[in-house]
Amino acid sequence: MDQISHIQEAVSRAGGPVAAARAVGAPNYQSVQQWIKTGNVPAEYAPALELASGVSRRLLCRNANRIWPELTPQQGEASHA
């Protein structure tokens, strides 16, 4: 699954763009739609979307490995969504 698909899945699990925007404190649903289009959830919203959807923030945010290095799978460790 590519990053855009992960974001679409997260938004769907959170109840759609409007509900996801409310759940994460985004300015509006258009912001959430832009995340889907660009394939990136800004770091300030990724943890809240992770909580609302169950999809790991490292699958939602392009900068996740740099911002949250502790979430980067270690060599030999299985990767889970």
C-alpha positions in Angstrom: 0.0 0.0 0.0 1.4 3.4 -0.9 1.3 6.5 1.3 -1.7 8.0 -0.4 -3.6 4.8 0.2 -2.6 4.8 3.9 -3.9 8.3 4.3 -7.2 7.5 2.5 -7.6 4.5 4.8 -6.9 6.6 7.9 -9.3 9.3 6.8 -11.9 6.7 6.1 -11.4 5.0 9.5 -11.7 8.4 11.1 -15.1 8.9 9.5 -14.3 10.8 6.4 -12.7 14.2 5.7 -15.0 16.3 7.8 -14.8 14.0 10.8 -11.1 13.5 10.4 -10.6 17.3 10.3 -12.6 17.7 13.5 -10.8 14.8 15.2 -7.3 16.2 14.5 -8.0 19.9 14.8 -7.4 20.7 11.2 -8.7 24.0 9.9 -11.3 22.4 7.5 -12.0 19.2 5.5 -10.2 20.7 2.5 -7.0 20.4 4.5 -7.6 16.7 4.9 -8.4 16.3 1.2 -5.1 18.0 0.4 -3.3 15.5 2.6 -4.8 12.7 0.5 -3.9 14.5 -2.8 -0.3 15.2 -1.8 0.3 11.9 0.1 1.4 13.6 3.3 -0.1 14.5 6.6 1.7 17.3 8.4 3.6 16.2 11.5 1.4 18.4 13.8 -1.7 16.3 12.7 -0.2 12.9 12.2 -0.3 11.7 15.9 -4.0 12.7 16.3 -4.9 11.0 13.0 -3.1 7.9 14.2 -5.2 7.9 17.4 -8.4 8.5 15.4 -7.8 5.9 12.8 -5.3 3.3 14.1 -3.0 3.9 11.1 0.6 4.5 12.2 1.8 8.1 11.8 5.0 6.8 10.2 2.7 5.7 7.3 1.0 9.1 7.1 3.8 11.6 7.4 6.8 11.9 5.0 9.0 13.2 7.7 8.0 10.6 10.3 11.4 8.9 10.4 13.2 12.2 11.1 10.6 13.5 13.6 9.9 10.2 15.4 13.1 8.1 14.9 11.9 5.7 17.6 9.1 4.6 15.2 11.5 3.5 12.5 11.5 -0.3 12.2 14.9 -1.7 13.2 16.7 -4.1 10.9 15.1 -7.6 11.1 12.0 -6.2 12.7 8.6 -6.7 11.0 6.8 -3.6 9.8 3.1 -3.3 10.7 0.5 -0.8 9.9 
